[in-house]
């Protein structure tokens, strides 16, 4: 399984980003191998960033996203792409991945912000 985590930096010690579509990076973590790659968010400043970020993430073969919250446009795009979303905690990417693997993050079933 591949998980994308909205992050403030480019490694596992980075904190969860404050905003999903405006995150500086997405850490794509492979749960099978334990490997990861940092993807710079190059569309964060664009108008309508949420759906564009989802398109970028979906193209990476991601199955789930860990994020701080999500608006309706990005949520609709994630749903259409078949990518599940989970609310992360304000801790490191690595800690969020651990909580996800232990089943301790809440799955999002509707937008959390406007």
N, C-alpha and C positions, 0 to 999 in steps of 0.2 A: 504494500500500500504506500502511496505517496501522499504526504501531507504538506500543505503550504502554510507557513506561519507568518502573519504580518509582523514585521520586526523593525526595530529602530536602528539596527546595524546588521553587518554581514556575517555574524557567526552565532554559534549556539549560546554564548553568554549574553547576547543582546537581549534587551527587554522587549516584551510585546509592544507593538506600536500603539499609539493613542487612537489612531484612526485606520480603518481598513484600506480604503482606496488611496489614501495619502501616505501610507507607510513608505519609508525609504527603501526597504528591501522586503523580499519574501524569501524565507528560508524554506527550500523544498527538501523535506526529510524523507528518506526511504526507510520504512519500518523493517523491511526484510534484511537489508544490508547494514543499516545504521549509518549510512553515508548521507551527506547533505550537500547542497549547493546554494549559494546566495545569488539571488536574481535581483538586480537593481530595478526599482519601479520607475520606468521611464515615462509612464503616462500619468503620473500622480498630479500633475499640474493642469492637465487637459480638462476641458468642460465635459461633464459626463464621465468622470474617471472611473466610477464604480463598475459599470458594464465593460469598460475597456480593460480594467484590471482583471475582471473575471475571464474575459476572452484570453488574456495573456496566460493566466493560471491554468485554464482548461487546456490550452495548447501544450502544456507541459505534462499532461497526463495525470493531473492531481485528482485524488479521490475525495479529499476533505481539506477544509481550511480552518485554521484556528485564528480567530480575530477578536478585537475588543468589542465590536458591535457592528451592525450593518443596516444600511438604509434600504428603502424599498426597491430602487432600481437595481442595485447590486444583488439584493436577495433574489429578485426575479431572474436575473441573469444566471446566478448560481444554480437555482432550481432548474432552469431550462438546460443548463450544461450537465445536470446530474451530479453536481458536487455538493457534498454535505458541509454544513457550517457548524462550528462549535465555538462557544464563548470562552476565550482564554482568560487567564488571570494575569495581574500586573507583575509578573515575575519573568525570569529568563525564558528564552525559546526552549532550551533544554528541559527546564522544569515543566513547561506546558506540554511538551512532547511526552514526558513521563506521565503526567496526569491524564493525557489523552489515552495512552496505552493501558493505563489502569482503569479506564472508564469513568474518570472523575471530572470530565468536562461536559457541560450541558449542550446538547444539540439544539440548534436554532430552528424553529419551525415557522417563524414569521419575522419581519423586520424589527429591529430593536430601536431604530431611530427614524426620523423623517427623512 
